[in-house]
Amino acid sequence: MPPQKINKFIKDLAKSEHLTEDTLIREAFRALLREKRRVIRVDQLEIMKRYGVSKIEDLDDKIREGLIAESPAWEDRIALDNLDEAIKRIDHALAAL
C-alpha cells in the first residue's frame, strides 16, 4: 500500500475510533508487541513441556542430574535464554510506549 493510502487509512481509522493518530499508532505497536510476547511465551512453554518442567531452573537441574540427555537439552536451554531475552526487549519497548 502506498504511503499516502496508509496515512489516509490511519487518519480514517483514528477518527472512527475517536483516537488521535498518535494514540492509534501507539496502541497498534502495543498490540503487536504483546502478540509477539505471547507467541514467544508459547514457544518457551512448548520447550519446557517437552522436558516436563515448569521453570528453566528445573531444566538445568534435570540436565545436571543426568535425568535427560545433554543434547538437545542444552540447545533448548540456550533457546530458552534467547526467548527470555526477547521477552525482556519487548517488555522494555512496551514500557517505553
ZIGIBEL-V791950 format. One line per field, one symbol per residue. ss: DSSP state (2 for helix, 1 for strand, 0 for the rest). phi: phi as a letter, one per 30 degrees, with the letter a starting at -180 (. if undefined). burial: I if it has 24 or more other C-alpha atoms within 12 Angstrom, else O. A space follows every 50 residues. Layout:
# ZIGIBEL-V791950
ss: ???
phi: ???
burial: ???
This chain:
# ZIGIBEL-V791950
ss: 00222222222222220000222222222222222222222222222222 00000222222222000002222222222222222222222222220
phi: .dedddddeddddeddchbddddeddddddddddddddddddeeddddde cibcbedddedddddidbddccedddddddddddddddddddddddd
burial: OOOOOOOOOIOOOOOOOOOOOOOIOOOOOOOOIIOOIOOIIOOIIOIIOO IOOOOIOOIIOOOOOOOOOOOOIOOIIOOIIOIIOIIOOIOOOOOOO
